Amino acid sequence: SSGINAEYGDCNKIDFTYCSVNNLELAADLDKHVSQFHSELRGSVNAGQTRNGTIALEFFEKKKARWPFAAEFFTWESWEVRVELVSATSTPEQQRRQEVIGTELAEKVFY
């Protein structure tokens, strides 16, 4: 079955628990696009440098086509995530940034 069910996960690097889908096909497609975004964003960032990027995700419902019209898509939610990638120059700085990111992410997701 290609149904979509929710499951919970924990981030490895920041203190954050999230909800995700356990549909393998959807997860693989999303991972492909996020990995490409990640690779392009990281590029050749050196310590102290900053890179910026934006990735968008839309959730939509597809209405079946009725002859002679094409199928219609209705977006019911849209996310735009703006990322600023900064290379930490030390372990304490990296830990501090991870704490800040976890707090900011929780604020954006829950409020």
C-alpha positions in Angstrom: 0.0 0.0 0.0 1.2 3.5 -0.7 -0.6 5.1 2.3 1.0 7.8 4.4 1.3 7.3 8.1 3.1 9.5 10.6 6.1 8.5 12.8 8.3 10.4 15.2 12.1 10.9 15.0 14.9 12.7 16.8 17.5 14.9 15.2 21.1 13.7 15.6 22.8 17.0 16.0 20.2 19.3 17.7 17.6 18.8 20.5 14.5 18.4 18.4 11.9 15.7 17.8 9.9 15.8 14.6 7.0 14.0 12.9 7.6 12.5 9.5 5.9 10.1 7.1 6.8 6.5 6.7 6.0 6.2 3.0 9.2 4.9 1.5 8.6 6.2 -2.0 7.8 9.7 -0.8 10.7 9.7 1.7 13.1 8.6 -1.1 11.9 11.4 -3.4 12.2 14.0 -0.7 15.6 12.8 0.4 16.9 13.0 -3.2 15.8 16.7 -3.5 17.1 17.6 0.0 20.4 15.9 -0.6 20.8 17.9 -3.9 20.0 21.1 -2.0 22.5 20.2 0.7 25.3 19.4 -1.7 24.7 22.7 -3.6 24.6 24.7 -0.4 27.7 23.2 1.1 29.8 23.6 -2.0 33.2 24.7 -0.8 32.4 26.5 2.5 35.5 27.2 4.6 35.6 28.1 8.3 34.0 31.4 8.9 32.2 31.6 5.6 28.4 31.8 5.2 26.2 30.4 2.4 22.5 31.0 2.0 19.7 29.0 0.3 16.0 28.4 0.2 14.0 25.1 -0.3 10.3 24.9 -0.6 7.8 22.1 0.0 4.2 22.0 -1.0 1.4 19.7 0.2 -1.4 19.4 -2.3 -4.4 17.4 -3.3 -4.9 16.2 -6.8 -8.5 16.3 -8.0 -9.3 13.7 -10.7 -9.7 15.0 -14.3 -13.1 15.2 -15.8 -13.2 15.0 -19.5 -12.3 17.3 -21.3 -10.4 19.0 -18.5 -7.0 18.2 -17.0 -6.5 17.1 -13.4 -6.4 20.0 -10.9 -4.0 20.5 -8.0 -5.0 22.3 -4.8 -2.2 23.3 -2.5 -3.3 23.0 1.2 0.0 23.9 2.8 3.3 25.4 1.7 6.6 25.6 3.5 9.6 27.8 2.6 12.8 27.1 4.5 15.6 29.6 4.3 19.0 28.3 5.4 22.1 30.1 6.4 25.1 27.7 6.5 27.9 28.9 8.7 31.1 26.8 9.3 32.0 26.8 13.0 35.6 27.6 13.9 35.6 25.6 17.1 33.8 22.8 19.0 32.3 25.2 21.6 31.0 27.4 18.8 29.5 24.4 17.1 27.7 23.3 20.3 26.4 26.8 20.9 25.1 27.1 17.3 23.3 23.7 17.6 21.5 24.8 20.8 20.4 28.1 19.1 19.2 26.2 16.0 17.2 23.7 18.1 15.5 26.6 19.9 14.8 28.6 16.8 13.5 25.5 14.9 11.1 24.7 17.8 9.8 28.3 17.8 9.2 28.2 14.0 7.5 24.8 13.9 5.3 25.2 17.0 4.2 28.8 16.8 
